[in-house]
Amino acid sequence: MAIRKRFSPLPGFGLSLGYTIFYLSLIVLIPLSAVGAKTIGMGWEAFWAAVSNPRVVASYELSFGASLLAAAVNVVFGLIFAWVLVRYRFPGKGLVDALVDLPFALPTAVAGIALATIYAENGPVGSLLKPHGIEVAYNPNGVLLALIFIGLPFVVRTVQPVLADLEKEVEEAAAGLGASRWQTFVKVILPHVLPALLTGFAMAFARAVGEYGSVIFIAGNVPMVSEITPLMIITKLEQYDYAGATAVASVMLIFSFVLLLIINGLQGWMQNRYSKGA
């Protein structure tokens, strides 16, 4: 009996894997290796002096802290956005759905200028907030706002197709068995969308950590207060301190990689857990 080979439009495994590794090395691994090599060549004392500078440490705290907080906020509101777009019909739904992708298409500098104009003290929104003691632009609040703006589409577009695949009959069955709305959400809906939420969180965080254009216009860039790490790297490059810039970038790269590795590991663990439970 002849064995039929499964047809595949792509080349064999060896050739496909070779192309994959070559492309990944050319685009990702070689540039990152150059950063590592430049950092190793500067010596431990010079490296520690560059990355432990109080101004640099303050930028790490702001960049990573604001990125994590912005991603967490986007998880909550991104789930609500996705739920509304999937489960309800209303006038202008297509427009709202298109506006979600606006941060993808809008140049980051334009987004930063627009946010700074709107939320400045004399802006249409900032002028309303100022009498209540709320200042958004030109301080860490502005950084958080910009990172929320650019990260929201990642969560919405990741969760939206997962919610679309969740049949309404499942929720109706849970309600028929006596479950409340909160129990239905926690026991039925959340386990189904949680891996997608973690993916959206990781993508929003990764985008926020390296964001530059939309942040510098609304942050104010006050030393030790509202300077982000990408700005510190740019500043060192403008001062021809290439070794210091690569040192700061390498620390940022290591922290980002570790955090994303933890998030992806948690996502995989949850997927296995719920798949076994199902």
KAPE-V22472 format. One line per field, one symbol per residue. phi: phi as a letter, one per 40 degrees, with the letter a starting at -180 (. if undefined). psi: psi as a letter, one per 40 degrees, with the letter a starting at -180 (. if undefined). burial: I if it has 16 or more other ideal C-beta (glycine too) atoms within 10 Angstrom, else O. Layout:
# KAPE-V22472
phi->???
psi->???
burial->???
This chain:
# KAPE-V22472
phi->.ccccccbccccdccccccccccccccbccccccccccccccgccccccccbddccccccccccccccccccccccccccdccccccbbacgcccccccccdccccdcccccccccccbcdccccccccddcgbbbcgadcccccccccccddccccccdcccccccccccccccccgcccccccccbccdcbcdcccccccccccccdccbcccccbcgfcdgbbcccdcccccccccgcccccccccccccccccccccccccccccccccccccc
psi->hhhhhhhheiiiddddddddddddddddddddddddddddeeidddddddeehdddddddddddddddddddddddddddddddddeihiheddddddddeddddhhdddddddddddeideiddddddddeehhdifiddddddddddeedddddddddddddehidddddddddeeiiddddddddddddeddddddddddddddddehddedddeddfhhedfhiddddddddddefgdddddddddddddddddddddddddddddddddddd.
burial->OOOOOOOOOOOOOOOOOOOOOOOOOOOOOOOOOOOOOIIOOIOOOOIOOIIOOOOIOIIIOIIIOIIIIIIOIIIOOIIOIIIOIOOOOOOOOOOOOOOIOOIOOOOIOOIIOIIIIOIIOOIOOIOOIOOOOOOIIIOIIIIIIIIIIIIIIIIIIIIIOIIOOOOOOOIOOIOOOOIOOOOIOOOIIOOOIIIIIIIIIIIIIIIIIIIOIIIIIIIIIOOOOIIIIIIIIOIIOOOOOOIIIIIIIIIIIOOIOOIOOOIOOOIOOOOOOOOOOO
